[in-house]
Amino acid sequence: MAKDWNADFVARVKGLKSMNEQQQLIVLLFEKRNRSKDEEKELELLLRAERAKERAKSAELAAVKLLGCRKDAERKARNHRLIQLGLLVDMAGLESRSRGEILGCLQSQSAIQDDKWAEWKRRGDALLAEKNAEHG
């Protein structure tokens, strides 16, 4: 398997427009028919380094992809939450009000006592259940 990777790597490197010094040495040593033991060790070391670079690059790409997926999930969850809140504004018949009016109204209600919030929750839950029954 390593020999296949080595041959594939050398073929890829030879296809590059420009090779760095390390890649040039790998190609030179790889194509040499009668390598000495020292040259064999050098080639193996250089190829191991290249494999390690590729594995590191692959791991980095996987990490970037993972972070991207996590950010996508967070963004989708936030968007879903905002849409749900927007639907509540529509259900309450406030869609014709300005953003400033709605925000001012909500902000003025934030200091209300907890018993009033419990009453509003009961009324809101009943309305939501009614809407769900109509559409369900």
N, C-alpha and C positions, 0 to 999 in steps of 0.2 A: 504494500500500500504506500509506504514512504517513497519507494522508487517511482511509483506512478505519479505521486505528488511532485517529486523532484523533476521528472520529465515534463509534467504539465506546467510547473512553475517556470522552468527554463524556456519552454515554448512561449509562454505569456510574456516573459521578459524580452525575448528576442523580437517580439511583435511591437514593443514600445518604440516610440519615436526617439527617445533618449534614455539611456540607462545611467544609473549612478555608478560610482566606482565599485561598490560592493556587488551590484548586479553584473557588471562586466566581468569581474573576477569569477563569479559563480558560473557564468556561461563558459568562460575560458577553461576553467577547471573541469566542468561537467563534460565538455566536448573532448578533452584531452584523453587519449586512449590509455597510455601507460603512466598513471599517476603514481607518485611516490607515496609512502605512508603519511608523510607530513602534508602533502597536497590533499590526500584523501581526508585527513583530519580537518584541514582548513575548509574543504568543501562541505563536509558534514556540519561543521560549526556554523558556517555561513547559511546553509540551508535551514538548520534548526532556528537560527535567528529570524529568517524570513517567515518560517511557519509560525513562530511566536508572534511576529508582527501581525500576520493575518488573523490569528486567533484573537489577539488584542483588539484589532479593528472590528472583528465580528462581534466581540463582546460589547464594545463601545456602541455599535449600531443597535444591538439588542437593548442596551440600557436606554438609549435615546428613544427607541420605539416604545419601550415600557413607559417612560416618562410622558411621552406624547399621548399614549392611550389613557394614562391616568388623568392628564390634563383635559383630554376630550371628554372623559366620563364626568369630571367635575364641571366642565362647561355645560354639558348636556343636562346634568342634574340642576344646575343653576337656572338654565333656560326653562326647564320644565317647571321649576318652582315659580319663576316669574310669570310664566303663562298661566299657571293655576291662580296666582294672585290677580292677574288681569281678568280672568274669567269671573272671579268674585266681584270685581268692580262692575262688570257687565250684568251679573245676576242681581246686584243691588240697584241697578238702574242708574248708575252714576257715569255711564260712558260718555254722556254729553257734557260732563263737568270738566274743567281744565285740570291739568296735573297739579297746579298750585292749589286749587280748591280742594282736591282730594287729599293731597298731602297735609294741608292745613287742618282739614277735618280729622284725619287720622292722628295727627300730632296732638290736637286738642283733646282727643279721647285717651291718649296714652297715660294720663294721670288719674283716670277714673278708678274708683275703688274696685277691688276684686269681685265683690258680690254682683256688681253691674256687669262685669265681664262674663260671669257665669250665666247670667240671664241671656246675654247676647249670644253666648255659645249655644245654649239650648235652642234659641230661635234660629240661629244660623244652621245648626245641625238638622233641624226640622225642615228648613227650606232646602238644604242640600239633599236630604232623603227624598223630598217631594220631587225635586228636579231629576234625581237619579231614577225614581220610579217612572217618571214620564218618558225618559230616554232608554230605560233598561228593558 
